[in-house]
Amino acid sequence: MPVFDYSYNNGGGNILTTAEDLAKFGVYFTRPDFFTKEQLAYFQEKILDSDRSPWSYGWFVSRSEEGVLQLNMTGAFAGTQAGIYIYPESQTVVVVLSNCWGKGSNSGDLVMAVPRHIVALLDEN
């Protein structure tokens, strides 16, 4: 990958983490502990018209066809791809970190489809 100047990144840019630590972070959004029940409700509600945007306070919020609540965020930069999916009702967090990116890498499937597939498998058992 080409060398980039990452110093301009804001928000979630330049985060250095492991999948395990990012999953631990996600657990805070599954039950009252670090956040109160009232605060968790803010993260789980869309702040715009639900037909126009799934955006909430820092997360994309959606429900599956079966009605399962999901919070998620994905991101990519040259050479990397990441995704965190939180299922508060089952207290499940799935994190994918990858060093693949770009055309032909299937990295979008990796961070979007794989977490959903994992949760579907867990639901079957």
Order of alpha helices (4+ residues) and beta strands (2+ residues): alpha-alpha-beta-beta-beta-beta-alpha
